[in-house]
């Protein structure tokens, strides 16, 4: 079984974390897979907890999807380090990291949509 972890930074603003949980729920609905939310900082559960939950439920492969806009230090340094630690704990489980949102062509479409809505409200 494959499990998915939507991995976000986390916030002290609870509504921001709730928004990530809502995306997780929709991702689970659309994929039909078991999907967990994990946060790097400021909120729970952490990545280790989410991976542990999926392994307990029978996952032998876990795909971590970074919910970050850019390739900053958290994606380039922190996430690979945490994933390596988890691989040493769960030796029979494949833990793969998907590409972050940065560079995806849909982001420009989203920005254009936001601009058009703001632009039309102005006038």
C-alpha positions in Angstrom: 0.0 0.0 0.0 1.2 3.5 -0.8 0.6 6.3 1.7 0.9 10.0 1.0 2.1 12.7 3.4 1.2 16.4 2.6 4.2 18.1 4.3 3.7 21.8 5.1 5.6 24.3 7.3 3.0 24.8 9.9 1.8 28.0 11.5 0.9 29.4 14.9 -2.3 30.6 13.1 -4.6 27.6 13.5 -6.8 28.5 10.5 -3.7 28.2 8.3 -3.1 24.6 9.5 -6.8 23.8 9.1 -6.4 24.8 5.4 -3.6 22.3 5.0 -5.8 19.6 6.6 -8.6 20.5 4.2 -6.2 20.0 1.2 -5.1 16.7 2.7 -8.7 15.5 2.9 -9.4 16.5 -0.7 -6.2 14.8 -1.8 -7.3 11.6 -0.1 -10.7 11.8 -1.7 -9.3 12.3 -5.2 -6.5 9.7 -5.0 -8.3 7.1 -2.9 -5.0 6.6 -1.0 -4.4 7.1 2.7 -3.1 10.6 3.1 -1.8 12.3 6.3 -0.8 15.8 7.0 2.6 16.7 8.6 4.2 19.9 9.6 7.8 20.9 10.0 7.2 23.5 12.7 4.6 25.2 14.8 2.0 22.4 14.5 1.4 18.7 14.8 1.6 16.1 13.6 5.2 16.1 12.6 6.5 14.0 9.6 7.7 11.2 11.9 4.2 10.9 13.3 2.5 10.9 9.9 4.9 8.3 8.5 4.4 6.1 11.6 0.6 6.3 11.2 0.8 5.2 7.6 3.3 2.4 8.4 1.0 1.2 11.2 -1.9 1.2 8.6 0.2 -1.0 6.3 2.0 1.4 4.0 5.2 0.0 2.4 5.7 3.1 0.3 5.3 6.6 1.3 5.3 9.7 -1.0 6.0 12.9 0.8 4.6 15.9 -1.1 6.1 19.2 0.0 3.4 21.9 0.3 5.9 24.7 -0.1 6.1 27.3 -2.9 9.8 27.6 -3.3 12.9 25.4 -3.0 14.2 27.0 0.2 16.3 25.5 3.0 13.4 23.4 4.4 13.0 21.5 1.1 16.7 21.4 0.2 18.1 20.6 3.6 15.5 19.8 6.3 13.1 17.5 4.5 15.9 15.2 3.0 17.5 14.9 6.5 14.2 14.0 8.2 13.4 11.5 5.4 16.8 9.8 5.8 16.3 9.5 9.5 12.9 7.9 8.9 14.3 5.5 6.3 16.8 4.3 8.9 13.9 3.6 11.3 11.5 2.0 8.8 13.9 -0.1 6.8 11.3 -2.0 4.8 9.5 1.1 3.7 10.2 3.2 0.7 10.0 7.0 1.4 10.1 9.1 -1.6 9.9 12.9 -1.9 7.9 14.5 -4.6 8.8 17.8 -6.3 7.6 20.9 -4.5 5.1 23.3 -6.0 8.0 25.6 -7.3 8.2 25.7 -11.0 4.8 24.0 -11.7 3.1 25.8 -14.7 -0.2 25.9 -12.8 1.2 28.4 -10.3 1.4 31.0 -13.0 -2.2 30.3 -14.0 -3.2 30.8 -10.3 -1.3 34.1 -10.2 -3.0 35.3 -13.3 -6.4 34.3 -11.9 -5.7 36.3 -8.7 -4.4 39.3 -10.7 -7.5 39.3 -13.0 -9.9 39.2 -10.0 -8.0 41.9 -8.2 -7.7 44.0 -11.4 -11.5 43.8 -12.2 -12.4 44.8 -8.6 -10.3 47.9 -8.9 -12.1 49.4 -11.7 
